């Protein structure tokens, strides 16, 4: 096989929808033509990043694929214990939504009335146990093959904090995935952190100085645009969440587009400014059909569906866009920002 092309992965957060990213990475590792120089991840993206790094150190690409499979299998197994399950009608209709789930509706109501400090005084979180069982963070911190960048939001300053490879622990990943209405802020060195999606979903700027390749592959699981105007309370809340968790990414892409334009116009010296080559794997039309509540649906059948969707999307990208890696962007940054 020819030398692998280096590429940086940008992994969005999105709860169970992160299984789409699992499928994408699984297909890329199976194909074997790219090398992950850097991975920036937030929330579910941070979990995928940590699992991949651990697997790569332990057993190379095949080890990373096994690690991802084992991790998401454990997520599904843990999900079986949850009181939040699909309504039988939704199951019959093949609808992955939890909007009509009594458990989901009860959790949604209670979380609006009481904080996690009141509801969970012992600060229990099964996801932490799952991560500690499936990721050797000491091994992750010694990963030399791929640089990691995990984003979390500093509760006090409202700024993004990016933890790099030597700083990655279970706490940093949990901080990156800490939804404030469901979990207590995660304290690291006395500083409280919430979900990184508020300020970096994911953060792209670490790639500029820490990585040599200009190629960035965005694995997008949160739709940026919708044609229909939300009318119900649930639709409005869901759309606000989408806008909020895409805002930081759109801002960074806009900055990239502006720098690219300045370079093209000869206003900046390309020797001093890196020209980013952007690529994207997504399944926007399919992801738009999924209700926001399905991000908490950890059924194995749903995770398999998303994994297969990710694999198919990655296969299509490899066929149509892989030749452009190292040469030019295969997606128009300015179009994404429009």
Residue pairs with C-beta under 8 A, 6 or more apart in sequence:
1 32
1 33
2 33
4 32
4 33
4 34
4 35
5 33
5 34
5 35
5 215
5 322
5 325
5 326
6 34
6 35
6 36
6 37
6 212
6 213
6 215
7 34
7 35
7 36
7 37
7 213
7 215
7 216
7 217
7 279
7 325
8 36
8 37
8 38
8 39
8 40
8 207
8 211
8 213
8 215
8 216
8 217
9 25
9 36
9 38
9 39
9 40
9 41
9 49
9 216
9 217
9 219
10 40
10 41
10 45
10 202
10 204
10 216
10 217
10 218
10 219
11 18
11 21
11 39
11 40
11 41
11 42
11 44
11 45
11 46
11 48
11 49
11 202
11 219
12 21
12 42
12 43
12 44
12 45
12 197
12 201
12 202
12 218
12 219
12 220
12 221
12 222
12 245
12 249
13 41
13 42
13 43
13 44
13 45
13 46
13 176
13 177
13 195
13 196
13 197
13 201
13 202
13 245
14 20
14 43
14 44
14 45
14 221
14 222
14 245
14 295
15 43
15 44
15 295
15 296
16 44
16 75
16 294
16 295
16 296
16 297
16 298
16 302
16 303
16 306
17 44
17 221
17 222
17 287
17 290
17 294
17 295
17 306
18 43
18 44
18 45
18 47
18 48
18 221
19 72
19 302
19 303
19 304
19 306
19 307
19 310
20 219
20 221
20 283
20 287
20 306
20 307
20 309
20 310
20 313
21 44
21 45
21 48
21 219
21 221
21 310
22 48
22 68
22 72
22 303
22 306
22 307
22 310
23 306
23 307
23 308
23 309
23 310
23 311
23 312
23 313
23 314
24 219
24 281
24 310
24 311
24 313
24 314
25 48
25 52
25 64
25 68
25 219
25 310
25 314
26 65
26 68
26 69
26 307
26 310
26 311
26 314
27 310
27 311
27 314
27 315
27 318
28 34
28 314
28 318
29 61
29 62
29 64
29 65
30 61
30 65
31 314
31 318
32 61
33 318
33 322
34 217
34 322
34 325
35 145
36 52
36 56
36 145
36 146
37 146
37 147
37 211
37 212
37 213
38 146
38 147
38 148
38 149
38 206
38 207
38 210
38 211
38 213
39 49
39 52
39 53
39 146
39 147
39 148
39 149
40 49
40 148
40 149
40 150
40 151
40 162
40 200
40 202
40 203
40 204
40 206
40 207
41 47
41 48
41 49
41 50
41 148
41 149
41 150
41 151
41 176
41 202
42 150
42 151
42 176
42 195
42 196
42 197
42 200
42 201
42 202
42 203
43 176
43 177
43 195
43 196
43 197
43 201
44 177
45 201
45 202
45 219
46 150
46 151
46 172
46 173
46 176
46 177
46 196
47 71
47 131
47 173
47 177
48 68
49 148
49 150
50 131
50 135
50 137
50 140
50 148
50 150
50 168
50 173
51 64
51 67
51 68
51 71
51 134
51 135
52 64
52 67
52 68
52 146
53 140
53 143
53 146
53 148
53 165
53 168
54 64
54 67
54 135
54 136
54 137
54 139
54 140
54 143
55 63
55 64
55 65
55 66
55 67
55 68
56 63
56 64
56 143
56 145
56 146
57 63
57 139
57 140
57 142
57 143
57 145
58 67
58 136
58 139
59 66
59 67
67 134
70 134
71 130
71 134
71 135
72 303
72 307
73 300
74 130
74 133
74 134
75 130
75 298
75 303
76 298
76 299
76 300
76 303
78 126
78 127
78 130
78 298
79 297
79 298
79 299
80 298
81 126
82 103
82 298
83 103
84 98
84 101
84 103
84 104
84 107
84 296
85 98
85 101
85 103
85 299
86 95
86 96
86 97
86 98
86 101
86 297
86 299
87 98
87 100
87 101
87 102
89 100
90 96
90 97
90 98
90 100
90 101
96 290
96 291
96 294
96 297
96 299
96 302
96 305
97 290
97 291
97 293
97 294
97 297
98 104
98 291
98 293
98 294
98 296
98 297
99 105
99 234
99 291
99 293
101 293
104 293
104 296
110 119
111 119
111 181
111 182
112 181
115 181
116 123
116 180
116 181
116 182
116 183
116 184
117 184
120 183
120 184
123 184
125 174
125 183
127 174
127 177
128 170
128 174
131 170
131 173
131 174
132 170
135 170
135 173
137 168
137 169
137 170
140 148
140 165
140 168
141 165
141 166
141 167
141 168
141 169
143 165
147 164
147 165
147 210
147 211
148 163
148 164
148 165
148 168
149 162
149 163
149 164
149 202
149 203
149 206
149 207
149 210
150 162
150 163
150 164
150 167
150 168
150 172
150 173
150 176
150 196
151 160
151 161
151 162
151 163
151 176
151 196
151 197
151 199
151 200
151 201
151 202
151 203
152 160
152 161
152 163
152 172
152 175
152 176
152 178
152 186
152 188
152 193
152 194
152 195
152 196
153 159
153 160
153 161
153 193
153 194
153 195
153 196
153 197
153 198
153 199
153 200
154 160
154 161
154 191
154 192
154 193
155 180
155 185
155 191
155 192
155 193
155 194
156 191
156 192
158 199
159 199
160 196
160 199
160 200
160 203
160 248
161 191
161 193
162 200
162 203
162 205
162 206
163 172
164 206
164 210
171 186
171 188
172 188
174 186
175 185
175 186
175 188
175 193
175 194
175 196
176 193
176 195
176 196
177 195
177 196
178 184
178 185
178 186
178 193
178 194
178 195
179 194
179 195
180 194
180 195
185 192
185 193
185 194
186 192
186 193
187 193
196 202
196 203
197 244
197 245
197 248
198 244
198 245
198 248
199 248
200 248
200 249
201 222
201 245
201 246
201 248
201 249
202 249
203 248
203 252
204 216
204 249
204 252
204 253
204 256
205 252
207 216
207 276
208 274
213 326
214 274
214 275
214 276
214 277
215 277
215 279
215 325
215 326
216 276
216 277
216 278
216 279
217 279
217 280
217 281
218 249
218 278
218 279
218 280
218 281
218 282
218 331
219 280
219 281
219 282
219 310
220 280
220 281
220 282
220 284
221 282
221 287
222 242
222 245
222 246
222 287
223 242
223 284
223 287
223 288
224 242
224 246
224 250
224 336
226 239
226 242
226 288
230 236
230 238
230 239
234 291
237 292
238 291
238 292
241 292
242 292
250 336
250 337
253 278
253 333
253 336
253 337
254 337
256 276
256 278
256 333
257 333
257 334
257 337
259 268
259 273
259 275
259 276
260 275
260 276
260 333
261 334
262 268
262 273
263 270
263 273
263 275
276 329
276 333
277 324
277 325
277 326
277 327
277 328
277 329
277 330
278 329
278 330
278 331
278 333
278 336
279 317
279 321
279 324
279 325
279 329
279 330
279 331
280 330
280 331
280 336
281 310
281 313
281 314
281 317
282 313
283 309
283 310
283 312
283 313
286 309
294 302
320 330
321 330
324 330
